[in-house]
């Protein structure tokens, strides 16, 4: 594939690059500006990713760093907890990591969120980089500096904004993803088109078969387009004081479902559920047409993002949503669509409106 990169800026100044490659061959070149020779590095990963890529990354870093250690935890959202972070802190302390040292997040969104949070809080902040290996983390969670862990059953309630020093995306890691994990990432891809880029949304619809077959050229183009959308939103609003909240389309009710289902559904699957509900709300308010709602739902169906959650009740979901960090001044902060490709923040969605769309979906 063609070697591409994007710059992420804040207040006009470049803060890091996103590299798009089809191997890890250029990783050391990408990291050359980080002064590795005098730094200790801890590679943070999880049990599914470690057998696939940990040795390769370790072997690349080991000859050029002062010391390389690894920290691997059991895969899954259930381990995205402070107790796992405490174990990572202990390893960093025992290996005498100081503020000039570096954490490498190797894995999906859970790894990136946790490694980033550890980097943000260890010694009040050390550097880290993202090497995302899932579609969801490549197009979404690795970009923008949001880090965090779940607290008991409350998703991402403890966290910090801490920007990586670089993001290195090897598109070929997607070939080792389970189909369900791959589909989960497509929820965020579709979301990007729905909230920010009508043309991109139609591009996704027109390239369904190539995306399903993981055509390398189409994948590379899709990931670059999604990252560019996320990058542009984050640059305008790095701390989520306004426009960045649009990226939460589908997350308001989706997070509640994810929590209540005890994380038996993947994050992207729950985002897709939330997107469908937000689409239905937007349609009922006359903001988008019924045909547009049907077309978007059909696109989620193509990628098997049609999971059921009918063991839950509408009342449970609404109540759990009110404990989410997306509340604003006592109101649920919803993201709705004014048009395909144009989202808006809405604080006026009533319990009755939520109840109506939830009960229809739960029938």
Secondary structure as UniProt FT lines:
FT   STRAND          4..10
FT   TURN            11..12
FT   STRAND          13..21
FT   TURN            25..26
FT   HELIX           27..30
FT   HELIX           32..34
FT   HELIX           36..38
FT   STRAND          40..46
FT   HELIX           47..49
FT   HELIX           50..54
FT   HELIX           55..62
FT   TURN            63..64
FT   STRAND          67..73
FT   HELIX           77..79
FT   HELIX           82..94
FT   TURN            95..96
FT   TURN            99..100
FT   STRAND          102..107
FT   HELIX           109..121
FT   HELIX           122..124
FT   STRAND          127..132
FT   HELIX           135..136
FT   HELIX           137..141
FT   STRAND          146..151
FT   TURN            152..153
FT   STRAND          154..161
FT   STRAND          166..170
FT   HELIX           171..176
FT   HELIX           179..196
FT   HELIX           198..206
FT   HELIX           208..212
FT   TURN            213..214
FT   HELIX           216..236
FT   TURN            238..239
FT   HELIX           243..248
FT   TURN            249..250
FT   HELIX           251..260
FT   TURN            261..263
FT   HELIX           267..284
FT   TURN            285..286
FT   HELIX           290..302
FT   TURN            303..304
FT   TURN            310..311
FT   HELIX           314..321
FT   TURN            322..323
FT   TURN            325..326
FT   STRAND          327..328
FT   TURN            329..330
FT   STRAND          331..332
FT   STRAND          334..339
FT   TURN            340..341
FT   STRAND          342..346
FT   HELIX           351..362
//
